Amino acid sequence: MMQFSAKNKLWLLGLLSAAIYGVNFHIGDLLVHVRIIQFLPQPISLYLIQIVPLGLIYLCAIWLPPRMEENSKNLALILLFALLFRLPLIPLDSALSSDIYRYVWEGKIQARAGINPYVHPPLDDRLVVLRDEKIYPFINRKESPTVYPAGAQLLFALAHRAGVDTPQRLKSVALIADALTVVLLLLILRQLQLPLSRVIIYAWNPLLIYELFYSGHLESFMLPPLLGFIYLFLRGWLVGAGVALGLATAIKLVPAFLLATLAPGKRLKVAIPLVFTVGFAYLFYASAGTRILGFLPTYFSDPNEIFNLGIFQLALLWITRVLSFPALWIRFVLFAFLFAILVVISRVRRTSPVDIIRGSYVVLSSYLLLIYPAFHPWYLCTLIPFLCVIPSRAWILFSLLLPLSYFKYLTADGTMPAWITLAQFIPLYGLLIWEHSKSGIAFTQSHPADRKTTLLNRNRKILSDNPTGDSPFLPS
């Protein structure tokens, strides 16, 4: 009866979420019609209204799978609803971000005119003939060249040549990439002999669903090679793992930090194909010369790009202003912290290939905690798949609080309210400290005496902060 009841609850939660995703931004019309509100709110306000019940349903849903029988029918139910959540978002134009219009534009100028996006910004007079009314007016930073790495540019160009020339079509292709991400997650969970139902942490996460299939961010294409790297490494295929990590790095750069998680004897075997893959992608844009980084250096130095800083970053920013230090000082301090963490991780003893999971979680978490100058909500999507293996309460809760950062766009002066920063980051820091005190940050443990401990038991101890290995919200 308990298993049957849990499955019925999952059905109910799935149907409730599907209804909200199906109604989506028409919920404002409904609220006006029943006279709960008098005027139709802005789309961002409607998004924040919707994310609250979706977040509560999500927390309830990820608590249920350990109470259900682990079988293919229940897994199919989780995946079916995941698809139903995503489909209604694909036809919509995003009010949260205009990045996807830039993706389509940069694919267009490459495919139709052979234009190098690192050299020619959208405002370049030579691109006048390529401007249209559906894409060009919505492009951000028209005066600046691209900020996206070469792998992303190749993806944009190939997509346009294949007829993917609208945001909706690109999001449809992203749905295929997302399916591959889910398959790889399931393979990794199976390889580690963890419950496959944990995929719900990724598949039902409302932040990820909106950022990837409403706004259409690039992470949907970066996640398959990133998880491909993890899976291939677990299987011992180091060259393939290096190529996969290279593909992920060529799309978003951040995955390169995961090299620090590898044992010295394997690091070089992965690094060589990684460097070759990234270098090969950039060969297509070598004509940019010293401008090959595009807008990226400006992005890290422009104070106008500051968005949703954590409390630590805000404290550093305040110190620079009080002491009249240049803002560049902040980047050096944060990079020094990150570099120190990477060095420590690179020197930790490893006894099993599965240490790559814990190491990747620590590296990506550290990067996000020290990120500067902006912590946009979609940046967290890189970490969310790893929460299926290491179910951190801190990051799962933060994924539901991070949409609050969009409140900045609703303020009269465009500044982030202090209460938003505190509401997001105090629970994150507090829960991370609690989790650290409970399980420790080290991602390997020595067992010099007991050689009879099975790999499965050791992996469960390493890869979960919950003694039961079940849901992150299951009472211990």
N, C-alpha and C positions, 0 to 999 in steps of 0.2 A: 504493500500500500504506500510505503514511504517513497519508493522509486516511482510508482505511478503518479503520485501526487506531485513529486518534483518535476516530472515531465510535463504534467498539465500546467504547472506554474510557469515553466519555460515557454510553453505555447502561449499562455496569457501575456507574459512579458513581451514576447516576440510580436504578438498581434498589436499590443498597445504601441510599441515602438514603430511598427510598420505603419500604423495609422498616423502617427505624428510626422514621420518622414513623408508619407503620402500627401498629407495636407500641406506640410511645409509652410512657406511664407504666406499662404492663404489663411493661416490661423488669425492673422490680423483682421481680415474681413469678417471672420466668424465672431471675433471679440467685439467688433463694432456692431455687428448685426444683433447680438444679444445684449448690447448696450453695457457691456462691462467697461469698455473704453469709448470715448467719443470720437477720437480722430485716429486714423490709420498711422501706426508708428513707423519709424524708419526701418528699413530691412535689417540693419544691425540689431535694433531693439527686438525685432521679431525673432531673430536668430537666438538672442540671449533668453528670450521667453521660452523657446523650444528646447534649448539645451538643458534647462533645469530638469524637466521631467525625464528627458532622455538619459541624463546622467544618473538620476535616482533609479531608473529602471535598469540601467547598465550595472550599477552596484549590486542590485538584487540578482541580476542574471548571472554574474560571474560567481555568485555564492552558491548557485544551484547545482552545477555539473557534478561535484563530488558526491551529491546525494542521489544521482541517477546512475543507472547501469551504464557501463562503458560499452556501447555497441554502435554499429554503423548507423542505425536509425536515428539515434539521438544526435550523433555527429552530423548527419544529413540535415536534421532539423536546424541545428545551429548555423550551418552553411546556407541553407535555404533562406532563412531570415536575413542573414548578412547580405545576400544578393538583393532581397526585397528592400532593404534599407538604402542601398546604393542607387538603384535604378531610377527612383523619382528625382534624384539630384542632377543627373547627367544633363537633361534638357535645359536646366536653369542657367541664367547668367548670374555670376557671383557678384554680390555686393560687398564681400569681405576683402577681396583682393583682385587686382587686375593683371597679375603676373602671367596668367595663361594667354592673354592677348599678346604679350611679348613673345611667348614661346611660338605662337602661330606666325607672328610677324617675322621673327628671325628665321624660321623655316622657309617662309615665303621668299625673302630676299636672297637666300642662298640657292633655293631650287630654281627660281625664275631668272635671276640676274647674276648669279655667282658672286654676290656681294659678301665680303668678309665682315661679320657683325662686330668684330673686335676693333674695326677701323671706322666704320660708318654708322653713326647713331641714326635713329629714325628721322631726326630733323634734317639730316643731310639732304641738300637740294637734289643730289643725284638720284634720290629715291622717290621723288615726287610722283613719278608715273606709276609707282607700286602702291601708293596710298589708296585706301578705300574707306567707305563709311561704316563698315562692319567691324573692322579690326583696328585700324590706325588711330581713331579718336580715343580709344580706351587704353592705349599703351602708356605705361608709366615711364618717367625719366626719358622723355623723347630726346633730350639734349645729350644724353650719355650713351656710350657704347654698351655692349652687353656685359653682364656680370657673371654669366653662366659658363661653366667649364666646357672644354672641347667635346667631351662625350655627350653632353646635353645638346650642343649645337649639331652634332651629327644626327642625333635622334630627331631633332626638329626638322632638319633638312630631309631625312629619309621619310619621315611621316608626311611631309608636304608632298613629296614626289609620289607617295602612295595615295594621295587624295585626301589626306587628313588636314583640312584647311580651315576648320572652325573649332572653337573651344569645345563644342559638344562632341565632335568627332574625336578630338584628342582625348577627352574624358572617357569615351567609349573604348579607345585603345588602352587607356589606363586601367579599365576594368579587367582586361585580359592580363595585364601585368600584375594586378592585384590577385587574380586567381592563381597565378604562378607563385606569388608570395605565400598564399595560404597553403598551397601544395608543399612548398619547401618547409614551411613551419611544421606541417604535419609529419614530414619526413624526419625533421630534426627531433620532434617530440618522440616519434617512434624509435629513432636511433638511441635516444636517451632513456627509453622505456618509461616515459612520463605519460600521464593521461592525455589523449588526443583532444579531449573536450576543453583543454586549456586554450585552444585556439580562439575560444570565445573572447578572451581578453583583447585580442587583436581585432577579430572579425566584427565585434559589436561596439567597439569604442566610438562614441559619437564625435569626439574631436577629430579623430582620424578620418571618419566617414565624411564629415563636412569639408575638411581641408583638402582631401584628395578627390572627392567626387562632386562637390559643390564649387569650391575654388579651383580645383584641378591642379594642385601643386606637383612639382617635379619628383617629390619623394616616392610617388607610386612607381616610377620607373627605376629608381635607385635601389629600392628594397629587394627586388628579385636577385640581382647580382650580389648584394650584400649578404643575404641569407644563403645564396649559392656558395659563397665563400665559406660560411660556417659549415654547411653540410659537406662540401667537398673536403674540407680540412678534417672533419670528424671521420670521414671515410679514408683519410690518408692520401688523398690525391692532391699533392701540394702544388703542382704546376697549374692544374685546373683551378685550385683555390686562389692562386696568385692572379690568374687571368680574371676571375670573377671579382676579386677585390679591386683589380685595376679598372674594370668596367664601372663598378660602383664609385670609385674615386674620380674617374673621368666625368661622372655625372654631377657629383656634389662635393668632392674633395675631402670631406670630413672622414670617410671610411679609411683613409690612409693611416690615421692614428692607430688603427687596430693592429698594425704591424708590431706595436709594442707588446701585444699580448702573446706573441709567439716565442717559443723557446729559441735561443740563439742558433742552434743547429738547424732549425726549420725556417728561421726568419729570412735568411738569404734565398732559400729555395722559393719562397713566396714573393719576396721583394723583386727578384729579377723579372718574372713575368708581369708583375704589377707595373714596374717602371716601363717596361716595353709596351704594355697596353696603353698606359696613359700617354707615353711619348708618341705612339702611333696616332692616337686621336688628335694630338696637337699638331702633328705634321700637316694636317689638312688646312691649318690656319697659320702656318709659319710666316706667311706674307705680312702678318701684322707686326712682326719684329718685336720691338720693345713694348708694343701696345697689346701684347698677347694676353695680358691679365684683364684688359678692358676696364670696366668700372670698379673692379674689386678693390684696388688700393684706395680709391675715393670713398667707397662704402665704409671701410674701416676707419677713415679719418674725418668723415663729414658729421658734424654734430647734429645735423638734421635727420640723420638715420637712427638716432637713439630711440629705442622703443622697448618698454617693459623691462627695464633693468631690474635685476635682483637687488636685495638689500645690501649685499657686499659690494656690488658694482656702484650703487648709489653712494655708499660711504666713500669709496675711492674718488668718485666724481666730486663729492663735497670737499674732500681733502685737497684735490687739485685746485679748486676754486679758492679755498681759504689761503693756501700757500702759494697761489699764483703759479702752479706748475702747469706745463703744457699737458693737454689731454692725452698726448701720445704716451705719457707716463703710465696711464691706466692700462693700456694694451700691453706694455712691457711687464708690468706687475702680474697681470692675469696670465700672460703667456708663460712667465716664469713659474707660476704655480702649476699650470698644466704640464709644462715640460718636466717639472720635478715629479709629478704624479706618474707621467709616462716612464720616466727613468726608474722609479721604484717598481712599477708594474713589470717593466722589462727585465728586472733583476730577480723577480720572485721565482722560486723553484717551482717547476711544473712536473707533475708525475703522470699526467694523462692528457690525451687530446681534448677532453671535454673542458679543460681549464680555459679554453678559448671562449666559452660562454660567459663565465664569470668575469674574465678579463675584459671582454667586449662591453659587458654591462657597466663595469667600473669606468672604463675609458669614456664611453658615451655619456654616462652620468656626470663625470668630471667636466667634460667639455661643455655640457649644457649648464652646469652650475657656474662656470666661469665665462660663459659666452658674452661677447661684447662686439658691437654696440647695440644689438637688438636681440630680443628673444620673442620672435614671432611664433604664434601657436603651432604652425605646421612644422617647426623645427623638431618638436617632440616626436613626430611620427617615426623618426629614425630609431628611437629607443623602444617604442611600444611593442614591436615583435619580440624583443628580448624579455619583456615582462611575462610572456607566456611560459618562459622557462624559469625566470627569477621573479616571482610575483611580488614586487615591491609595493606595499600599500602607499608609500610616499608618492611615487611617480604615477600610480594609477589615480590617486585622488587629485594630484596636480593636473593630470590631463583633463579633469572635469572643472578645475578652477581656472585654467589658463585662458579659456574663452572670455573671462572677465576683462582681459586686456583690451578687448575691442571697445570697452567703455571710453577709451581715450578719444575715439572718433566722435563720441556723442557730447563731449564737453565743449563749452563755448570757446575756450582758448586752445584746445587741442593738446592739453597736458594730461598726463596720467594722474588720476586722483590717488592720494596717498593710501587711502583705505583699500584700493584695488591691489596695490603692491603688497600690503600687509596680508590681505586675505589670501593671496596666492602663495607667497613665499614663506610666511611663518609656519603654516601647516607642513609645507615641503621640508623645510630645514628641521623642524621638530621631529617629524616622523623619520627622516633620514638618520638623525642622531639616535633615535630609539632603535631603529633597525641595525645601525652600526654597533650599538652597545650589545645588541642581542646576538648578532651573528658575526660581526667583525667584517672589515673590508677586504681582508686577504682572501684570495680566490684559490689558494691551494692549501692543503694541510698535509703534514708528514705522518706517515704510519710506519715507523721503522721496525716496530716489533710485530704488529699484527698483519701478516701477509695473507691471511685467510679472508679478510674483508672483501666482499664481492664488489665488482665495479658498479653494479646497480646501486647498492646501498651507499657507496661513496659518492656517486654522482648526485643522488637525492640529497645528501647532506650538503654538498657544495652548491647545488643549483637552486635550493629553495630556502627561504628564511622561515618557513613554516615546518615544524617537526612532522606534520602529517603528510606534507607534500601535496596538499589539496589546494582548495581555493584560497587566495590571499585574504579573504574575509571570513574564512572558517574559524570559529573559535577554537583556540588551542587549550 
